[in-house]
Amino acid sequence: IDGLIIGTARRGIFWHFVASKRKGMITMKTQRNIRLDLEEVKDFVEAASRCSFDIDIFYNRYVVDAKSILGVYGLDLTKTLTVSYNGYDPHFEEVLTELAVA
């Protein structure tokens, strides 16, 4: 199966399982919806920067590296943002839970 996407949603978390027959691997991509205000951006970027995996944050067609404070400030912080990542870090998960949109 190439490019199969199976998704489940629970408490503002959306998981994508992408299977690739050619590569022989399955990866999990997690997406979470959050709201940030100006004071929370610094804490969010610091938590993202501690993670060893890639983290993107996006709204509509604008996608930025979540480890870039200027990139995150460049997004429309009045809107719900989506964080997408392929790893697990307990501290980062805690920060996302505090910022999560129901």
C-alpha positions in Angstrom: 0.0 0.0 0.0 1.5 3.3 -1.0 0.3 6.5 0.5 -2.5 5.1 2.6 -3.7 7.5 5.2 -5.7 6.4 8.2 -6.8 9.0 10.6 -8.3 9.0 14.1 -9.3 12.0 16.1 -9.5 12.3 19.9 -9.3 15.3 22.1 -8.0 17.7 19.5 -5.3 15.2 18.3 -5.3 13.8 14.8 -3.0 11.0 13.9 -2.1 10.0 10.3 -0.6 6.6 9.6 1.2 6.6 6.3 2.3 3.3 4.9 4.7 3.1 2.0 5.2 -0.3 0.4 8.4 0.8 -1.4 10.1 2.0 1.8 8.8 -0.8 3.9 8.0 1.5 6.8 5.1 3.1 8.6 5.3 6.5 10.0 3.0 8.3 12.4 2.3 12.0 11.9 0.5 13.7 14.7 -1.5 16.9 14.2 -2.8 19.1 17.0 -4.8 22.3 16.9 -3.7 25.0 19.3 -4.2 28.7 20.0 -1.2 31.0 20.9 -1.1 34.5 22.2 2.0 36.7 22.1 3.2 35.7 25.6 2.9 31.9 24.8 5.0 32.0 21.6 8.3 32.0 23.4 7.4 29.0 25.6 6.1 27.1 22.7 9.2 27.7 20.5 11.5 26.8 23.4 9.6 23.5 24.0 9.7 22.7 20.2 13.4 23.5 20.0 14.2 20.9 22.7 12.7 18.2 20.4 15.0 16.1 18.1 12.3 15.7 15.4 10.8 18.2 12.9 7.8 20.2 14.0 5.8 22.4 11.6 3.1 24.8 12.5 0.7 26.1 9.9 -2.5 28.1 9.2 -4.1 27.7 5.7 -1.2 27.8 3.2 1.5 29.2 5.5 3.8 26.6 7.0 6.7 27.5 9.2 9.3 25.6 11.3 7.9 25.6 14.9 11.4 26.1 16.2 11.6 29.5 14.5 10.4 32.3 16.8 10.2 34.8 13.9 8.3 32.2 11.8 5.7 31.6 14.5 5.3 35.4 15.2 4.7 35.7 11.4 1.5 33.6 11.6 -1.9 35.0 12.3 -2.1 34.3 16.1 -5.8 35.2 16.2 -6.6 32.0 14.4 -6.4 28.3 15.4 -3.0 26.9 14.3 -2.1 23.3 13.5 1.1 21.7 14.8 2.3 18.7 12.8 5.2 16.4 14.0 6.6 12.9 13.8 8.0 12.2 17.3 7.3 12.2 21.0 8.6 14.4 23.8 6.7 14.4 27.1 7.5 18.1 27.8 6.3 19.1 24.3 3.2 17.1 24.7 2.4 18.9 28.0 2.9 22.3 26.4 0.6 21.3 23.5 -2.1 20.0 25.9 -2.1 23.4 27.7 -2.5 25.2 24.3 -5.0 22.7 22.8 -8.2 23.8 21.3 -11.1 21.5 22.1 
